[in-house]
Amino acid sequence: MNNPSFYQKLLRIAFPIAAQEFVIMALNMVDIIMIGQKGEVSVASVALANQITFILLILMFGIGSSASVFTAQYWGKRDISSIRKILGISLLIAFGSAVFIFLLSYIYPEQILGLYTNDTQVIALGSQYLKIACFGFIPVAITSTFSASLRSTENVRLPMITSILALSLKTFLNYGLIFGHFGLPELGVLGAGIATIASRLVECVIIVYFSYRLRTPIAGKIKELLSFDRTYFLKYLQVGSPVIFNELIWVLGITVYNMVYAHIGTESIAAYNIASSVEGLAFTMFIGLSHACAIIVGNQIGAERYANAQSDARKSIQIAFGGALLIGIMEILMAAPLLTLYKISPTSHTLAFQLLMVSGATLWMRGCNMTLFIGVIRSGGDTKFGLLTELGTIWMIGVPLALIGAFVFHLSAPLVYLLVATEEAIKLIIGFNRFRSMKWMNNLVTPESSLQAMEL
């Protein structure tokens, strides 16, 4: 605690991000509780349809993170022109990706959901929901890109306020459209899809409008956003493409895990998604911490203060470890009371409780890994290492263990989840060794000074 300014800055950046994510997770959990009143088929159908939204969100997170690697370092130099060029590139990639996923979801919803489950009721209901909810994909792409750039320039309040307003609207509309309150029609799961579109559009309009109204550093004219040349674009891709592929590889791995749980049974996928919503609530601290760490460390590297960058990174990892232990214990203690909110079968209740026990016990590894890889290694531009580590641990350890556990040994969902946690343990060992080596630290905005400064 010998550097109070670091902790003040970390808290100032991390708290609004964590608060935003907490509200998102809390309201999403409320949504699942409301949908859960319609039965397990409704929970499973929306959960599987939302896997496509989840893939989109993770892809947008990858695009935003790759932009943040540059933006945080350029912000350390106060290079506004370059920040706006990075935003322009990110918007183009995000928009194109969102259009592609939208078309797949709208044209082939049954085929996509058929990859997850054989339950015809779940596929039919989930397809109806997906064909509505996919109209929010393009607004999500724009919102995510603007939010990532705002955060990297230390403006964390606008994304926070925007998300809270939009998600509050979604919860209000969900309550009205799912159950038929406030004079609205009772549409059940389809009402949840309509509420999702409305909230996404409102969120997009608010964040773009106020980014320009408040004259934030990212508020460039279209000409400024598109002023990058071929060399600049290739430089972005060199560092950014491993981040995007990293997130795609990760989300495809998570998709396989969901397929495994769904094939174990409808009760298993319902329990897994209920447990995931609770787990997500517990995980919000580390989302805020990792983003704040990436911004602070990226700023230090861009300003060529390399010793400070290493010191700040180390403190962030220590905070993640201690915080994850504490929150994991709280998750275990709160599991039983939280599960009483869901109207599910005794089997699903038991599976969800067991999943939360495993989740709470292994949270410390996932919290450390998020801070280590997203907050530290990625902020130093060491994106290829992150990609190779993710590729190796998920597809050579996690996915094979999940498939073997479910289809060879016919284990229950909680035991499969425990097997998959092996991936996090190995990733933590690899990542920590990389951090200690200092090879993760690269100055992307002043490359020629990076090596000399590190040697000193």
N, C-alpha and C positions, 0 to 999 in steps of 0.2 A: 504493500500500500504506500510505497514511497513516491508515487507519481499521481497525485490526486487529479491533475488535469486530464490524464488518460481516462480515468474512471468516469469523470464528469462528461467527457465527450462520448464515451461508450454508452453511457446511460441515456444521454440526450438523443443519440441516434437509435439505439437498440429499443428503448421503451416504446416509442410510437410504432415501430415496425412490429414488435411483439404484441402490442395492444391491438393493432390492426389484425394480425393473424389470429389472436385470441378471439376477437369478435367474429371473424370469418368462421373459425372452427366451431365456436359456440352456437352461432346461428345455423350453421350447417347441421350440427347435432340436433338442434331444435327441429329443423326440416325433416331429418330422418325420423325423429320421434313422431312428428305429425303424420308422415307417410306411413310409419309403422302401425298407426292405428287402423290402417286399411289392410293389414295382414302381411305375412312373410313374403308372399308373391310380389306385392307392391314394393317392399323394401329391396328384394333381390333384383327386380326389374329396373328400378331407378338406379340402384348401385351399379349394375353392370352397364347400363347406358351411360352413366357418369364416368365410366372408365375411359370413354372416348374423350369426354371433356377433360379428364385427368391427363390423358396423353397430350392434348392440346396445351393445357396449362403448364405441363412440364417442358414441352417444347418452347413455349413462350418464356419460361423461366431460363432455359438455356440460352435463348437469343438475348434476353435481358442481361443475363450474367456475362455473356461474352462482350456485350456493350459496356457493362459496368467495369470490366477489367481495364478498358481504355479510359472510360469516363472518369473513374476515380483518380487515375494517374494524371490525366489532363487537368482535372480540377485542382490537383496539388500544384500544378503550374499556372492555374487560372487561364488556360487556353480555351476560351469560349468557342471560337470558330471550329476547332477540332471536335469539341463536344457535340456541336450541332451536326457535323458531318457523320459522326458515329450514330447519332439518333436517326438520321436519314437512311443510312444503310440498314439499321435494325428494323425500321418501319417497313422497308421494302421486303425484307426476308420474312418478317412476321406476317405481313398481309398475304403474301403468296402462300405461305404454309397454311394459314387459316382457311383460305379459299379452297385449297386442296382437301383438307380434312372435312370441311363443310360439305363439299360435293360427295365425298365418299359416304358420309353419314346420312345425307338426305336420300341418296339413290340406293344404297345397299345396307339399310339398317338391320334387316333380318339376318343377312349373311354375316355381318360383323358380330352381332350378338350371339349367333350360332356358334362362333368360335369359343365362347365362354361356357355355354350350357346347352343341354339337350331339352330342357324344360320348355315346352311349347307355350305355356301360359306366360312364363317370364319373357320369352322372346317376343311374343305378340305385344304385350303391354310395354315392354322396354323399347320396342321399335317405334311405337306411337309417341312415346316421350322424347326419344332421340330426334325424330323428324321435326319436332317443335323446338327443342332446346338448341339444336345446331345453328339456328338463326342468330344466336348470340356469340358465335365463334369469332366473327370478324371484329366486333366491338371489343372482345376480350384481347385480341392481338394488339389493338391500338392502345388500350388501357395498360396492358402489361408493359409495353415498351416505354410509354411515357413514365410509368411508375418507377421502373428500373433506373431511368436516366435522372429523374428527380431525386431519388434516394442517393445516387452516387454523387450528386452535387449537394448533399446534406440537407435537402428539403424533404423531410420524412413526414411532415404533418399533412400536406395536401393529399398524398396517396392514402394516408390513414383515414382522414375525414371522409374522403370520397368513397372508400370501401365500406365504411361503417354506415353511411347514408344509403348506399345502394343495397347493401345486404339487409338493412332494417326494412327497406321497401320490399325486398324479396320475401322476408319472413311474414310481413303484413299481408302481402298478396297470396302467399302460400296458404296462410290460415283462412283467408277468404275464399280462395278458389278450390282448395282441396275439400273443405267442409261445407262451403256454401254460405258463409257468413257475410255481413255488411251488404246484403242485397246482391252479392255476386253468385253466379251459378256454381253448383257443386260438381266439379270436374275431376276430383280425385287426382291421380297421377298426372293427367294431362294439364290440370291447373298448375301443378308444380313446374311444368315445362314453360307455360306462359309467363309465370312469375319470374322465372330465370331470365327469359328474353328481356322483359321490361327492365329488370335491375341492371343487366349488362349494358343496355343502351343508355340508361341514365348515368351509370358510372362513367362510361366513355365520354359522354358530352360534358359532364362536370369537370373531369380531369384535364381535357384538352382546353376547354374554355378558360379555366382559371390558370393554367400554365402560361397562357398568353396574357390574360388580364393582369396577373401579378408580375409579368415581365421576368419570369424565371430564366436562368442561364440557358435552358434548352429551347426557349421560345424563339426559334429562328424562322425566317421567311422560307417559303418552299425552295427558293433559289439557293439559300444557304444550306438547307438540309440536303440538297442534291448536288452540292458543289464539289463532291469528292471525285477523284479521278481513278483510273484503273489501278494504279500503284497503291493508292490508299485503300481501295476495296480489297485488293489481294492481301494487304497487310492485315486488314480486319479478319479475313477468312483464315489466314495462317494461325492466328491466335484463337479466333472465335469458333471456327468449325469444330475443333476438338471438344469445346464446351458444349456445343449443340449436339454433337454425336454422343457425348458423354451422357447428357440428359435423355436422349432417345434410347440409348442402350439401357439406362437405368429404368426408364418407364416401361420398356418392352419386357424387362425382367419382372417388374411389378405386375405387368399384365399376365405374364405366365403364371405368377403366383396366384393371381385371382382366378385364372382358368383352373388351376389345380384345386383351389378351395371350392370353386363352383362344381367341379366334377365329383368332389367328395360328397356333395349334396347341397340342396337349396338351404337347409338349415345352417350348414357350415359357412356358405357365402354370406348369408344374412348376419350370422354371428361375427364373422370377420369384419364386415363393414361397420357394424355397430361398435366393435372394439376399436376399429381404425378411427372412428369419429372421436372417441374418448381419448385415444392415444394422440391424435392430432392436436387436441386441446392441450395436452401435457407438453407437446413438442414446440409450442409457439415461442417459448423463451429462446430456443436454439436457432429458430429462424431469424429472430431479431438480433441475436448475438452474432451469428455468422455474417449477416448483412453488414452490421456495424463494424465488425472486424475487417471485412473486405474493404469497406470504405476507408477506414482509418489507416490500415496497412497500405492500401493502394495509394492514398494521399502521401504517406511518408516515403514510399518508393519513388513516386513521381517528383517529390521535392528533394530527392537524393539524400534522405536521412535514413540510411540503411540500418544502423544500429538501433534506432528507435523502432523501425519496422519489425525487426526480430524480437525486440523486447515486448512490443505491443501484441504481437502474435502469440508469444509464449503466455502472457497474462490471460489472453482470451481463451486459450486452450485450458488453462487451469480453472478459469471460471466455469467453462462448459462442463468439466469433469465433476466439480463439486455440485453445481446446479443440477446436473443430470441424476446424480445419486439421490439428492433430496426429492426431486420431482418424481423419480421412479418409485420411491417409497410412498409418496402421496397418492400416486396412481393405484398402487396395490391396495391402500387403505380405503380409497373412495370407490373401488370397482363395484362392490355389492350395492351400495346406495344408488349409484348412477343407473345400474341395470334395472332397477325397479321401475324406471320411467318408461321402459319399452314393453309393448304388448306382444310378446313372443312366446313360443312354446318352451316348456321346461328344458328340452334338449338344446335349443338355441341359447337359452339363458346360461346353461352350464358351460357350453362351448365358449361363449363370449367372456364369461368370468375367467375361465382357464387361459384364454388368449391374453386377457389383461394382466394376469399374473406373470406370464412370460414376458409380455411387453414391458412391464414395470421393472422386472429384474434385468433386462438387457438395455434399458433406455440410456444408461451411461455410455455405452459403446456408440450408439447412434448419435447421441448429442456431441460427443467428442469428434466423431467422423465428420459431421456436418460442419462444425467450426474449423476443423483441420483442413478439409478439402475445399469447401466453398469459401470460408472466411480467410484462410491463409494461403494455401497452395495456388488456388485460382487467382487470388488478388496479385500474386507475384508473376502471373503470366505463364505458370508452369502447367499449361492446360493439357499438353500431350501426356504427361505423366498421369494426370487425373483420369484421362480417357483410358489409358492402358490398365490402370488399377481397377477402374470400374468394370471394364471388359473382362478382366481376369477373375475378379472376385464374384461377380454376378453369374457369368455364363460358364465358368469352370468349377464354381463351388456352390453358389446359392441355388441356381436353377436345377442342376443335376440332383442335389440333395432333396429338393422339393419333389421332383418327379419320382425319385427312388422311394422316398418316404410315403408318398401317396399311392403310387401304383404298383410298387413291388412289395413293400411291407404293410400297405393299407393302414397307415397310421392316421390318427385323428388330426383335425386341423391344428390344435395347440401343439402337438408334438412335431408336426411338419414345420410350424412357425419357429419352434425351438431349433430344429435342424438348420433352418435358413439363417438363424442368427450367427452361425459359424462364419458366414461371409463377412459380417461386421467386425468380428474379432480379428480376422486375418487382415482386413483392410486397415484397421487401426494400427496394427504393428507396422505394416508397410508405410503408411502415411506418416507415422511419428518418426520413423527412420529418415524419411525424406526431409521432414522439417528440420531435424538435427543437422543434416548435411549442408543446409543453406542453399542447395542447388535450386530450390523453388523460386528464389528471389531474382526477378528480371525487370529491369527498367525498360518499358516498352516505348516511352516517349522520348527518352534520351539514352539510347542503347549503348553508345560509346562510353558513357561514364559508369555503367553498371558494374562491369567486371572489375575495374580498377578500385572502385569504392568498396566492393565486397572483399577484395584482397586486403585492403587497408583495415 
